[in-house]
Amino acid sequence: FPSHDNRIENCRILGFNTTTNSASYYLIYKASSSTDESGTEIRNNVFQYGAAGIYWLGNSTSPYDQGIIIENNRFTDMNNYGIFFQYTNGLIIQNNFIDLTNNANSTQYGIYTQYVYNSTRILSNDVRVKNFAGYFYYTYGAVSQRAMIANNFFTVINPTGNTLYVIYDYYCQYLDYYHNTVTTTNPSSANTSYKLYDNYGSYKTYYNNIFRNNGAAIVTGK
């Protein structure tokens, strides 16, 4: 049954130190996209290990899951996802620390949003992974409710793949990137580093961001 207006605060949530991406190892998992569980707030927690810290499938019917806040949490050592959200309205992810670099998996997503709508806010997070620090897929603002990704540190460290993406933007629209620091640390001259890979979409703004490549990798962007 759907459950609204829940709070998870000041907890230590420990998973199994796994190399699998199985949903059985997600620490917080909303598994159904047919129920509305709006109003959830997750604050001031420590998450460690597991396949994902938070994996949330929102209600796929408008107005989607609303009023969700993920704030001041620490996520370390997940195998695949730090934070994953799908089908939300006005999602807020702010002031979180995410470090997945101690895990051996080469495919990692720090913050992954998919079909999130209107005034989404991804603010002041520190994200450190081996690939895909921010993966934003159909992250849709609106003319009067633009989405914003601002004041974040997105970093790819100790990569194992040949092509690296710090931010991967796919078909997003009405989205503002302000004051982010985007960094790759890639020692191999055979590799390619994309600080920002912008793949389709419209009505986006980039203002006062820092894009930095540390190492010998080929630098490129789109």
DAGI-V222728 format. One record per residue. N is the residue number from 1. RES is the residue in one small letter. SS is DSSP state (h for helix, s for strand, l for the rest). Layout:
# DAGI-V222728
N/RES/SS
N/RES/SS
This chain:
# DAGI-V222728
1/f/l
2/p/l
3/s/l
4/h/l
5/d/l
6/n/l
7/r/s
8/i/s
9/e/s
10/n/l
11/c/l
12/r/s
13/i/s
14/l/s
15/g/l
16/f/l
17/n/l
18/t/l
19/t/l
20/t/l
21/n/l
22/s/l
23/a/h
24/s/h
25/y/h
26/y/s
27/l/s
28/i/s
29/y/s
30/k/s
31/a/l
32/s/l
33/s/l
34/s/l
35/t/l
36/d/l
37/e/l
38/s/l
39/g/l
40/t/l
41/e/s
42/i/s
43/r/s
44/n/l
45/n/l
46/v/s
47/f/s
48/q/s
49/y/l
50/g/l
51/a/l
52/a/s
53/g/s
54/i/s
55/y/s
56/w/s
57/l/s
58/g/l
59/n/l
60/s/l
61/t/l
62/s/l
63/p/l
64/y/l
65/d/s
66/q/s
67/g/l
68/i/l
69/i/s
70/i/s
71/e/s
72/n/l
73/n/l
74/r/s
75/f/s
76/t/s
77/d/l
78/m/l
79/n/l
80/n/l
81/y/s
82/g/s
83/i/s
84/f/s
85/f/s
86/q/s
87/y/s
88/t/s
89/n/s
90/g/l
91/l/l
92/i/s
93/i/s
94/q/s
95/n/l
96/n/l
97/f/s
98/i/s
99/d/s
100/l/l
101/t/l
102/n/l
103/n/l
104/a/l
105/n/l
106/s/l
107/t/l
108/q/l
109/y/s
110/g/s
111/i/s
112/y/s
113/t/s
114/q/s
115/y/s
116/v/s
117/y/s
118/n/l
119/s/l
120/t/l
121/r/s
122/i/s
123/l/s
124/s/l
125/n/l
126/d/s
127/v/s
128/r/s
129/v/s
130/k/l
131/n/l
132/f/l
133/a/l
134/g/s
135/y/s
136/f/s
137/y/s
138/y/s
139/t/s
140/y/s
141/g/l
142/a/l
143/v/l
144/s/l
145/q/l
146/r/l
147/a/s
148/m/s
149/i/s
150/a/s
151/n/l
152/n/l
153/f/s
154/f/s
155/t/s
156/v/s
157/i/l
158/n/l
159/p/l
160/t/l
161/g/l
162/n/l
163/t/s
164/l/s
165/y/s
166/v/s
167/i/s
168/y/s
169/d/s
170/y/s
171/y/l
172/c/l
173/q/s
174/y/s
175/l/s
176/d/s
177/y/s
178/y/s
179/h/l
180/n/l
181/t/s
182/v/s
183/t/s
184/t/s
185/t/s
186/n/l
187/p/l
188/s/l
189/s/l
190/a/l
191/n/l
192/t/s
193/s/s
194/y/s
195/k/s
196/l/s
197/y/s
198/d/s
199/n/s
200/y/l
201/g/l
202/s/s
203/y/s
204/k/s
205/t/s
206/y/s
207/y/s
208/n/l
209/n/l
210/i/s
211/f/s
212/r/s
213/n/s
214/n/s
215/g/l
216/a/l
217/a/l
218/i/s
219/v/s
220/t/s
221/g/l
222/k/l
